């Protein structure tokens, strides 16, 4: 696969954030709520994980940020995916989908778990 599975799992939050930003700019709270909504509440991203991950993505130039006003008229930092971030998202998503399909193949193989 090229990357070890530990790296793959550790980078999952970054991948989720980039996917949340693929449709346009969002502030941090909105990113977390989008991920929670898409996963039916299975994944809940806490501030203590979200903001350091956003910072890492900014440091790698995958995400750009600006200050603006939220829908509640409060000052908020908005994040957007950069061209490099979009390339990274496509590459990582492809790798992650391969990994997920491989895990599903194992879980669905005989003997049945039921």
VOGU-3710 file (C-alpha; in Angstrom, 3 decimals, decimal comma):
1> xxxxxxxxxx> 0,000/0,000/0,000  2,928/2,360/0,413  1,928/3,836/3,793  1,598/1,823/6,951  -1,885/1,416/8,385  -1,005/3,414/11,522  -0,284/6,455/9,358  -3,502/5,837/7,466  -5,629/5,748/10,613  -3,852/8,731/12,179
11> xxxxxxxxxx> -4,551/10,825/9,071  -8,250/10,010/9,037  -9,355/13,168/10,863  -7,460/15,305/8,363  -9,149/13,429/5,528  -12,592/13,994/7,077  -11,882/17,699/7,525  -10,707/18,083/3,932  -13,829/16,300/2,719  -15,994/18,631/4,821
21> xxxxxxxxxx> -14,272/21,581/3,152  -14,517/20,186/-0,386  -17,910/21,866/-0,811  -16,788/25,282/0,403  -15,564/27,257/3,388  -16,718/26,337/6,891  -15,860/27,446/10,391  -14,619/24,893/12,919  -17,940/24,229/14,631  -19,616/23,741/11,249
31> xxxxxxxxxx> -16,927/21,258/10,160  -17,524/19,166/13,284  -21,324/19,294/12,878  -21,075/18,354/9,182  -19,007/15,251/9,992  -21,376/14,327/12,817  -24,408/14,774/10,546  -22,994/12,784/7,630  -22,076/9,892/9,942  -25,416/9,890/11,750
41> xxxxxxxxxx> -23,722/10,891/14,986  -21,279/7,972/14,934  -18,301/10,320/14,677  -18,230/13,261/17,069  -15,228/15,532/16,681  -14,233/17,348/19,858  -12,619/20,804/19,806  -9,482/19,357/21,393  -8,983/17,182/18,310  -10,442/19,428/15,619
51> xxxxxxxxxx> -8,390/22,607/16,046  -4,968/20,924/16,300  -5,864/18,929/13,165  -6,866/22,136/11,357  -3,566/23,698/12,422  -1,617/20,702/11,047  -3,526/20,984/7,766  -2,725/24,718/7,612  0,951/24,027/8,335  1,006/21,597/5,387
61> xxxxxxxxxx> -0,753/24,199/3,168  -3,762/21,900/2,642  -6,103/24,415/4,295  -6,286/28,209/4,201  -8,099/30,325/6,787  -9,598/33,781/7,206  -11,588/35,576/9,893  -15,243/36,393/9,264  -18,677/36,548/10,880  -20,680/33,403/11,536
71> xxxxxxxxxx> -24,404/33,021/10,878  -24,855/34,080/14,536  -22,979/37,318/13,811  -20,009/36,167/15,890  -16,379/36,352/14,871  -15,265/32,974/13,505  -12,287/31,550/11,660  -13,296/30,096/8,303  -11,314/27,347/6,632  -11,132/26,447/2,972
81> xxxxxxxxxx> -9,373/23,671/1,101  -6,363/24,745/-0,974  -5,451/23,257/-4,363  -2,758/21,172/-2,613  -5,364/20,062/-0,068  -7,724/18,994/-2,846  -4,939/16,887/-4,436  -4,135/15,366/-1,054  -7,824/14,610/-0,441  -8,133/12,762/-3,756
91> xxxxxxxxxx> -4,995/10,706/-3,142  -5,793/9,896/0,507  -9,446/9,128/-0,194  -8,428/6,643/-2,862  -5,993/4,949/-0,484  -8,516/4,942/2,374  -11,240/3,440/0,163  -8,857/0,625/-0,818  -8,070/0,023/2,852  -11,770/0,072/3,853
101> xxxxxxxxxx> -12,688/-2,376/1,053  -9,914/-4,715/2,193  -11,174/-4,630/5,796  -14,760/-5,251/4,602  -13,568/-8,226/2,558  -12,041/-9,762/5,662  -15,115/-9,091/7,813  -17,486/-10,527/5,199  -15,363/-13,648/4,516  -16,225/-17,080/5,847
111> xxxx> -16,502/-18,118/8,576  -19,503/-15,934/9,250  -19,468/-13,864/12,433  -23,150/-14,533/13,019
//
